[in-house]
Amino acid sequence: MAEAIAFDIAAELIIQLSSPALSQVGLWWNLKHDLHDLKRSWAS
């Protein structure tokens, strides 16, 4: 029983900590893609 509670707490902690990190990666990825598109449009 205690192991299940500890596992649930650990899983929730991982989810809470990883969400902001994944959001930041997504923002940087979109920025990189947008800059690439901007360079292509300027070159055309």
Backbone as CSV, one residue per row, in Angstrom:
resi,resn,N_x,N_y,N_z,CA_x,CA_y,CA_z,C_x,C_y,C_z
1,MET,0.826,-1.197,0.000,0.000,0.000,0.000,0.869,1.259,0.000
2,ALA,1.866,1.280,0.862,2.747,2.452,0.936,3.531,2.623,-0.357
3,GLU,3.899,1.493,-0.992,4.631,1.576,-2.253,3.766,2.205,-3.343
4,ALA,2.493,1.879,-3.361,1.589,2.434,-4.363,1.446,3.940,-4.179
5,ILE,1.357,4.381,-2.937,1.229,5.811,-2.652,2.514,6.533,-3.062
6,ALA,3.651,5.945,-2.719,4.935,6.556,-3.085,5.085,6.621,-4.598
7,PHE,4.656,5.579,-5.295,4.737,5.565,-6.749,3.852,6.652,-7.352
8,ASP,2.635,6.800,-6.827,1.721,7.834,-7.328,2.283,9.227,-7.109
9,ILE,2.879,9.446,-5.949,3.471,10.757,-5.651,4.645,11.022,-6.589
10,ALA,5.489,10.019,-6.801,6.647,10.183,-7.687,6.191,10.449,-9.121
11,ALA,5.181,9.735,-9.583,4.678,9.928,-10.938,4.119,11.333,-11.105
12,GLU,3.359,11.805,-10.138,2.787,13.151,-10.209,3.888,14.208,-10.188
13,LEU,4.903,14.004,-9.387,6.029,14.931,-9.317,6.756,15.008,-10.660
14,ILE,6.980,13.869,-11.277,7.641,13.845,-12.583,6.805,14.580,-13.617
15,ILE,5.505,14.349,-13.608,4.617,15.025,-14.556,4.658,16.529,-14.347
16,GLN,4.587,16.968,-13.091,4.579,18.401,-12.802,5.899,19.072,-13.202
17,LEU,7.001,18.385,-13.002,8.299,18.970,-13.318,8.605,18.921,-14.809
18,SER,8.114,17.916,-15.497,8.449,17.783,-16.908,7.592,18.672,-17.795
19,SER,6.402,19.014,-17.366,5.518,19.824,-18.207,6.131,21.169,-18.589
20,PRO,6.664,21.949,-17.637,7.290,23.222,-18.038,8.502,23.016,-18.952
21,ALA,9.270,21.973,-18.683,10.449,21.712,-19.511,10.029,21.375,-20.933
22,LEU,9.008,20.542,-21.087,8.538,20.189,-22.420,7.945,21.397,-23.131
23,SER,7.290,22.258,-22.393,6.742,23.475,-22.995,7.855,24.355,-23.538
24,GLN,8.926,24.484,-22.790,10.056,25.302,-23.231,10.701,24.717,-24.473
25,VAL,10.854,23.405,-24.507,11.425,22.754,-25.687,10.531,23.018,-26.892
26,GLY,9.229,22.917,-26.705,8.298,23.185,-27.795,8.395,24.611,-28.283
27,LEU,8.528,25.568,-27.363,8.662,26.969,-27.760,9.941,27.194,-28.555
28,TRP,11.048,26.623,-28.107,12.319,26.783,-28.814,12.259,26.123,-30.179
29,TRP,11.587,24.967,-30.250,11.487,24.273,-31.538,10.700,25.120,-32.532
30,ASN,9.597,25.694,-32.074,8.789,26.552,-32.950,9.572,27.790,-33.377
31,LEU,10.336,28.372,-32.474,11.142,29.540,-32.804,12.167,29.189,-33.875
32,LYS,12.817,28.051,-33.705,13.811,27.608,-34.682,13.154,27.420,-36.047
33,HIS,11.998,26.808,-36.066,11.273,26.577,-37.320,10.854,27.906,-37.955
34,ASP,10.357,28.820,-37.140,9.937,30.131,-37.658,11.120,30.915,-38.226
35,LEU,12.254,30.858,-37.565,13.441,31.556,-38.077,13.895,30.958,-39.403
36,HIS,13.818,29.656,-39.509,14.178,28.988,-40.758,13.249,29.445,-41.887
37,ASP,11.957,29.490,-41.601,10.988,29.953,-42.609,11.240,31.410,-42.991
38,LEU,11.584,32.226,-42.015,11.850,33.640,-42.292,13.084,33.787,-43.190
39,LYS,14.116,33.013,-42.913,15.317,33.062,-43.755,15.002,32.633,-45.181
40,ARG,14.183,31.605,-45.332,13.809,31.144,-46.674,12.992,32.203,-47.416
41,SER,12.101,32.880,-46.687,11.271,33.885,-47.365,12.106,35.102,-47.759
42,TRP,13.120,35.441,-46.972,13.992,36.561,-47.329,14.869,36.205,-48.519
43,ALA,15.259,34.938,-48.611,16.126,34.503,-49.701,15.388,34.437,-51.037
44,SER,14.098,34.289,-50.977,13.300,34.150,-52.216,13.118,35.471,-52.920
